[in-house]
Amino acid sequence: MTARNLQRWTALHRWTSLFVTVNLLLLAITGLFLIFHDEIEDALGTYPHPQANGAPAITMDRAVDLARGVQPSLRPALFVEDKEHLGLFIVQMLPPGETGFDKAKPVFVDGYAGKVLINFDPEKTLTAFVLHLHVDLFMGLGGSLYVALVGVTFFVSLVSGAVVYAPFVRGLKFSELRRDRGRRIFQLDLHNLVGVLTLAWCSVVAITGIVLELSRPALALYQMTDLIKLTAPYRGKPAPTQIVPLEQAKAVADKTWPGHKIAFAVFPGTQLSGDHHYAFFMATESGPAKRVYKLTMVDAATGELTLTSELPLYLKAILISGPLHFGDYAGMPLKIIWALFTVFTIVLCTSGIYLTVARIRSRRVEAPVPAAVPAPEPALVAREGMR
């Protein structure tokens, strides 16, 4: 590599790192919490744990009716059972005319006791606060796009850092930390070592984070393209005034994908279902496929099967990215590994901050002091004046 190209890569790494470091430090700290959010919430007793006590759970339709009872001005949009807390039903309610889920209000129902958990508000939990801070900095779509920009910049910083690091390690042993060369050289070696060790992991987390932050635009794209194609035969038809019960539509969906069960159900009138259908997202109970849903659409007016379909690749990418981003694929062992790499990333950020501050200070110390200009001789001044 020529000296000029090395200078360009160094400048690219320096400026991208300056932009991303503080942002990344915040994302790493909040991400470390979110890796263990289930365990933390259980320890705090935040989430309710419905107890079966030998009683069967209420039906989906009964849970929806209970949700309507506490939110009579809203309409049901989505039904899901919390897989971490079986028997806890969540019904997302939307204002009339809304198709997106940004304004959805969840109603939590104890499926065994058959009652709404009125005193439980997930938006007031510690997890909700940290999640909003991590995902969009409490700034909605604008915040999500900003965090996506941080992810892109972080990835560029990783690549440029690897390019800059390569020429300087030819004379060093791997993992060598030169403690005898002063604190700044030690921090530089530590920064480079941690950067190399975490390069692959940080790249995966950066890319999956970018994909997740683009989920809202992706859903809008799905609504304007794939969903329009899927529901083309119903285009121009008025939305049904009466729809079949959710349980009836579910019975049809259960027969469509062998080995799959319903992960969640979406009512008509949303950006995932259109105006005329129930949309059922189906998944296996174990294995990697449980993260990749398959779609079944049932006519909400007649209860008949309309179609089954695979999801587009960009939605599959979003579904896979979530668990991979937070290490939620293989239980506690993978979470611990993800947490360790997150700690390494915090070390990477703090050492980068130290190196930047040390570099600025050294430049100030090494800046040449202008030499004093000697005063002219009085006789010379007089002679020049007489000329």
C-alpha positions as CSV (number, residue, x, y, z in Angstrom):
1,M,0.0,0.0,0.0
2,T,1.3,3.4,-0.9
3,A,1.9,6.1,1.7
4,R,-0.9,8.2,0.2
5,N,-3.5,5.4,0.3
6,L,-2.5,4.7,3.9
7,Q,-3.0,8.3,4.8
8,R,-6.5,8.2,3.2
9,W,-7.5,5.0,5.0
10,T,-6.1,6.5,8.3
11,A,-8.2,9.7,7.8
12,L,-11.3,7.7,7.0
13,H,-10.8,5.5,10.1
14,R,-10.1,8.6,12.3
15,W,-13.2,10.6,11.3
16,T,-15.7,7.7,11.2
17,S,-14.4,6.7,14.6
18,L,-14.8,10.2,16.0
19,F,-18.4,10.3,14.9
20,V,-19.3,6.8,16.0
21,T,-17.5,6.3,19.3
22,V,-19.8,8.1,21.8
23,N,-22.9,6.8,20.0
24,L,-21.5,3.3,20.0
25,L,-20.7,3.5,23.7
26,L,-24.3,4.3,24.4
27,L,-25.5,1.4,22.2
28,A,-23.1,-1.1,23.7
29,I,-24.1,-0.2,27.3
30,T,-27.9,-0.4,26.5
31,G,-27.3,-3.5,24.4
32,L,-25.6,-5.2,27.3
33,F,-28.7,-4.7,29.3
34,L,-31.1,-5.9,26.5
35,I,-29.1,-9.2,26.1
36,F,-30.3,-10.2,29.6
37,H,-33.6,-8.3,29.6
38,D,-35.7,-11.4,30.2
39,E,-33.6,-12.4,33.2
40,I,-33.6,-8.9,34.6
41,E,-37.3,-8.4,34.2
42,D,-38.0,-11.8,35.9
43,A,-35.7,-10.8,38.8
44,L,-37.5,-7.5,39.2
45,G,-40.9,-9.2,38.9
46,T,-42.0,-6.8,36.2
47,Y,-43.8,-9.2,34.0
48,P,-46.8,-11.2,35.2
49,H,-46.6,-15.0,35.2
50,P,-50.0,-16.5,34.6
51,Q,-50.6,-19.7,36.5
52,A,-52.5,-22.6,34.9
53,N,-53.5,-24.4,38.1
54,G,-55.0,-27.1,36.0
55,A,-57.4,-24.8,34.2
56,P,-57.4,-24.5,30.4
57,A,-56.6,-21.1,28.8
58,I,-59.5,-19.0,27.4
59,T,-59.9,-18.8,23.7
60,M,-58.3,-16.2,21.5
61,D,-61.7,-14.7,20.7
62,R,-62.5,-14.3,24.5
63,A,-59.1,-12.6,25.0
64,V,-59.9,-10.2,22.1
65,D,-63.4,-9.5,23.6
66,L,-61.7,-8.7,27.0
67,A,-59.3,-6.3,25.2
68,R,-62.3,-4.6,23.5
69,G,-63.9,-4.1,26.9
70,V,-61.1,-2.0,28.3
71,Q,-60.4,-0.2,25.0
72,P,-63.8,0.3,23.4
73,S,-62.7,3.1,21.1
74,L,-59.9,1.0,19.5
75,R,-60.0,-2.1,17.3
76,P,-58.0,-5.3,17.6
77,A,-55.0,-5.4,15.2
78,L,-52.7,-8.3,16.4
79,F,-52.9,-11.2,18.7
80,V,-49.9,-13.1,20.1
81,E,-49.1,-15.3,23.1
82,D,-45.9,-14.4,24.9
83,K,-43.6,-17.5,24.4
84,E,-41.6,-16.6,27.5
85,H,-44.7,-16.4,29.7
86,L,-47.2,-18.9,28.4
87,G,-50.8,-18.0,29.1
88,L,-50.0,-14.3,28.7
89,F,-52.0,-13.0,25.7
90,I,-51.2,-9.7,24.1
91,V,-53.8,-7.9,21.9
92,Q,-52.5,-4.9,20.1
93,M,-55.3,-2.3,19.6
94,L,-55.3,0.4,17.0
95,P,-57.3,3.7,16.6
96,P,-59.7,3.6,13.7
97,G,-58.1,4.4,10.4
98,E,-54.6,3.5,11.5
99,T,-52.8,0.7,9.6
100,G,-49.3,0.9,11.1
101,F,-48.4,-0.3,14.6
102,D,-46.6,2.8,15.9
103,K,-49.7,3.9,17.7
104,A,-50.8,0.5,18.8
105,K,-51.8,0.1,22.5
106,P,-51.2,-3.4,23.9
107,V,-53.7,-5.0,26.2
108,F,-52.4,-7.9,28.4
109,V,-54.7,-10.7,29.3
110,D,-54.1,-13.5,31.8
111,G,-55.3,-16.4,29.6
112,Y,-55.7,-18.7,32.6
113,A,-57.5,-16.3,34.9
114,G,-59.5,-14.8,32.1
115,K,-58.9,-11.2,33.1
116,V,-57.2,-8.1,31.7
117,L,-54.0,-7.1,33.6
118,I,-55.0,-3.5,34.0
119,N,-52.2,-2.4,36.3
120,F,-49.5,-3.7,33.9
121,D,-48.0,-1.2,31.5
122,P,-45.0,-2.5,29.6
123,E,-44.1,1.0,28.4
124,K,-43.3,1.9,32.0
125,T,-40.8,-0.9,32.5
126,L,-37.1,-0.5,32.7
127,T,-36.8,-2.7,29.5
128,A,-39.0,-0.4,27.5
129,F,-37.0,2.7,28.5
130,V,-33.7,1.0,27.6
131,L,-35.1,-0.4,24.4
132,H,-36.4,3.0,23.2
133,L,-33.0,4.5,24.0
134,H,-31.2,1.8,22.1
135,V,-33.5,1.7,19.1
136,D,-34.4,5.3,18.3
137,L,-33.1,7.5,21.1
138,F,-36.8,8.4,21.8
139,M,-37.0,10.2,18.4
140,G,-39.2,7.8,16.4
141,L,-38.4,7.1,12.8
142,G,-35.8,9.9,12.7
143,G,-34.0,8.4,15.6
144,S,-34.0,4.9,14.0
145,L,-32.5,6.3,10.8
146,Y,-29.8,8.1,12.8
147,V,-28.9,4.9,14.6
148,A,-28.8,3.1,11.2
149,L,-26.4,5.8,10.1
150,V,-24.3,5.1,13.2
151,G,-24.3,1.4,12.2
152,V,-23.1,2.2,8.7
153,T,-20.4,4.5,10.0
154,F,-19.3,1.8,12.6
155,F,-19.0,-0.8,9.8
156,V,-16.8,1.6,7.7
157,S,-14.7,2.3,10.8
158,L,-14.2,-1.4,11.3
159,V,-13.1,-2.0,7.7
160,S,-10.8,1.0,7.6
161,G,-9.4,0.1,11.0
162,A,-8.4,-3.3,9.7
163,V,-6.8,-1.9,6.7
164,V,-4.8,0.7,8.7
165,Y,-3.8,-2.0,11.3
166,A,-2.4,-4.5,8.9
167,P,0.9,-2.7,7.9
168,F,1.8,-2.0,11.6
169,V,1.7,-5.5,12.9
170,R,4.2,-7.1,10.6
171,G,7.0,-6.6,13.1
172,L,4.9,-7.4,16.2
173,K,3.7,-10.7,17.7
174,F,0.0,-11.3,17.8
175,S,-1.5,-9.9,21.1
176,E,1.7,-8.2,22.0
177,L,1.1,-5.2,24.3
178,R,4.1,-2.9,24.6
179,R,3.8,-1.8,28.2
180,D,7.4,-0.5,28.2
181,R,6.7,2.1,25.5
182,G,4.4,4.3,27.6
183,R,0.7,4.5,28.2
184,R,-0.3,5.8,24.8
185,I,1.5,2.9,22.9
186,F,0.0,0.4,25.3
187,Q,-3.5,1.8,24.7
188,L,-2.9,1.7,21.0
189,D,-1.8,-1.9,21.1
190,L,-4.8,-2.7,23.3
191,H,-7.2,-0.9,20.9
192,N,-5.8,-2.8,17.9
193,L,-5.9,-6.1,19.6
194,V,-9.5,-5.7,20.8
195,G,-10.4,-4.5,17.3
196,V,-9.0,-7.6,15.7
197,L,-10.6,-10.0,18.2
198,T,-14.1,-8.4,17.8
199,L,-13.9,-7.5,14.1
200,A,-16.2,-10.4,12.9
201,W,-18.6,-10.1,15.8
202,C,-18.9,-6.3,15.5
203,S,-19.5,-6.6,11.8
204,V,-22.4,-9.0,12.4
205,V,-23.9,-6.8,15.1
206,A,-23.5,-3.6,13.0
207,I,-25.1,-5.2,9.9
208,T,-28.0,-6.8,11.8
209,G,-28.5,-3.5,13.7
210,I,-28.8,-1.6,10.4
211,V,-31.3,-4.1,9.1
212,L,-33.4,-3.8,12.2
213,E,-33.4,0.0,12.1
214,L,-34.8,-0.1,8.6
215,S,-37.7,-2.4,9.6
216,R,-40.3,0.4,9.5
217,P,-39.4,1.5,6.0
218,A,-39.3,-2.2,5.0
219,L,-42.9,-2.8,6.3
220,A,-44.0,0.2,4.3
221,L,-42.3,-1.2,1.2
222,Y,-44.1,-4.6,1.9
223,Q,-47.4,-2.8,2.1
224,M,-46.9,-1.0,-1.2
225,T,-45.5,-3.9,-3.2
226,D,-45.8,-7.5,-2.0
227,L,-49.1,-7.1,-0.1
228,I,-50.7,-5.3,-3.1
229,K,-49.7,-8.3,-5.3
230,L,-51.0,-10.8,-2.8
231,T,-54.4,-9.1,-2.4
232,A,-54.8,-8.0,-6.1
233,P,-58.0,-9.9,-6.6
234,Y,-59.6,-7.9,-3.8
235,R,-58.5,-4.5,-5.1
236,G,-61.4,-2.0,-5.3
237,K,-63.7,-4.1,-3.1
238,P,-65.1,-2.5,0.0
239,A,-63.7,-3.8,3.3
240,P,-66.0,-6.4,5.0
241,T,-68.4,-5.0,7.6
242,Q,-68.6,-8.4,9.4
243,I,-65.6,-10.8,9.8
244,V,-65.5,-14.4,11.0
245,P,-64.2,-15.1,14.5
246,L,-60.4,-15.3,14.9
247,E,-60.6,-18.9,16.1
248,Q,-62.4,-20.0,13.0
249,A,-59.8,-18.4,10.8
250,K,-57.0,-19.9,12.9
251,A,-58.5,-23.4,12.4
252,V,-58.0,-22.9,8.6
253,A,-54.5,-21.6,9.0
254,D,-53.5,-24.5,11.2
255,K,-53.9,-26.9,8.3
256,T,-51.7,-25.0,5.8
257,W,-48.0,-25.5,6.9
258,P,-47.2,-29.0,8.3
259,G,-45.0,-28.8,11.4
260,H,-45.8,-25.1,11.9
261,K,-47.8,-23.3,14.5
262,I,-49.2,-19.8,14.6
263,A,-46.6,-17.3,15.9
264,F,-49.0,-14.4,15.8
265,A,-52.2,-13.4,14.0
266,V,-52.9,-10.1,12.3
267,F,-56.5,-8.7,11.9
268,P,-57.8,-7.1,8.7
269,G,-57.0,-3.4,8.2
270,T,-53.3,-3.3,8.9
271,Q,-50.1,-2.9,6.8
272,L,-49.4,-6.7,7.2
273,S,-52.8,-8.0,6.2
274,G,-54.7,-5.6,4.0
275,D,-58.4,-4.8,4.4
276,H,-59.9,-8.2,3.6
277,H,-57.8,-10.8,5.3
278,Y,-56.5,-12.3,8.5
279,A,-52.7,-12.8,8.2
280,F,-51.2,-15.7,10.2
281,F,-47.5,-15.9,10.5
282,M,-46.5,-19.5,11.0
283,A,-43.3,-20.9,12.5
284,T,-41.8,-24.2,13.7
285,E,-41.4,-24.7,17.4
286,S,-37.6,-25.3,17.3
287,G,-34.6,-25.0,15.1
288,P,-33.5,-22.0,12.9
289,A,-36.8,-22.1,11.0
290,K,-38.7,-20.9,14.1
291,R,-37.3,-17.4,13.3
292,V,-38.4,-17.5,9.6
293,Y,-42.2,-17.1,9.4
294,K,-44.4,-18.4,6.6
295,L,-47.6,-16.6,5.7
296,T,-51.2,-17.8,5.5
297,M,-54.0,-15.4,4.5
298,V,-57.6,-16.2,5.3
299,D,-60.6,-14.3,3.9
300,A,-62.0,-12.4,6.8
301,A,-65.5,-12.3,5.4
302,T,-65.9,-16.0,4.5
303,G,-63.2,-17.8,6.6
304,E,-61.8,-19.5,3.5
305,L,-58.2,-20.0,2.7
306,T,-56.9,-17.3,0.2
307,L,-53.2,-18.2,-0.1
308,T,-50.0,-19.3,1.5
309,S,-46.7,-17.7,0.8
310,E,-43.1,-17.3,1.8
311,L,-42.1,-13.9,3.1
312,P,-39.9,-11.7,0.9
313,L,-36.2,-11.9,1.6
314,Y,-35.9,-8.5,3.2
315,L,-38.6,-9.4,5.8
316,K,-36.8,-12.7,6.4
317,A,-33.6,-10.7,7.0
318,I,-35.3,-8.6,9.6
319,L,-36.7,-11.6,11.4
320,I,-33.3,-13.3,11.5
321,S,-31.4,-10.2,12.5
322,G,-33.3,-9.6,15.7
323,P,-32.2,-12.7,17.6
324,L,-28.8,-12.6,16.0
325,H,-28.3,-9.0,17.0
326,F,-29.0,-9.7,20.7
327,G,-27.6,-13.2,20.9
328,D,-31.0,-14.8,21.5
329,Y,-30.6,-18.0,19.5
330,A,-29.1,-20.6,21.8
331,G,-30.0,-19.7,25.4
332,M,-27.8,-18.5,28.1
333,P,-24.4,-19.7,26.8
334,L,-24.7,-17.6,23.6
335,K,-26.0,-14.6,25.7
336,I,-22.9,-14.8,27.8
337,I,-20.7,-14.9,24.7
338,W,-22.5,-11.9,23.3
339,A,-22.1,-10.0,26.6
340,L,-18.4,-10.6,26.6
341,F,-18.0,-9.3,23.1
342,T,-20.1,-6.3,24.1
343,V,-17.7,-5.6,27.0
344,F,-14.8,-5.8,24.6
345,T,-16.6,-3.3,22.4
346,I,-16.9,-0.9,25.4
347,V,-13.1,-1.3,25.9
348,L,-12.6,-0.6,22.2
349,C,-14.6,2.6,22.5
350,T,-12.9,3.8,25.7
351,S,-9.4,3.1,24.4
352,G,-10.3,5.0,21.2
353,I,-11.5,8.0,23.2
354,Y,-8.2,7.9,25.2
355,L,-6.1,7.8,22.0
356,T,-8.0,10.7,20.5
357,V,-7.5,12.8,23.6
358,A,-3.9,11.8,23.9
359,R,-3.3,12.7,20.3
360,I,-4.8,16.2,20.7
361,R,-2.7,16.8,23.8
362,S,0.5,15.7,22.2
363,R,-0.1,18.0,19.2
364,R,-0.5,20.9,21.6
365,V,2.7,20.1,23.4
366,E,4.7,19.5,20.2
367,A,3.3,22.7,18.4
368,P,6.3,24.9,17.6
369,V,6.5,28.2,19.4
370,P,7.1,31.1,17.0
371,A,10.6,32.6,17.5
372,A,10.7,36.1,18.9
373,V,11.5,38.7,16.2
374,P,14.5,40.8,17.4
375,A,13.8,44.6,17.7
376,P,15.6,46.6,15.0
377,E,18.6,48.7,16.0
378,P,17.6,52.4,16.7
379,A,20.3,53.6,14.4
380,L,19.0,51.5,11.6
381,V,15.5,52.7,12.1
382,A,16.7,56.3,11.9
383,R,18.8,55.6,8.8
384,E,15.8,54.1,7.0
385,G,13.6,57.0,8.0
386,M,16.0,59.5,6.5
387,R,15.9,57.7,3.2
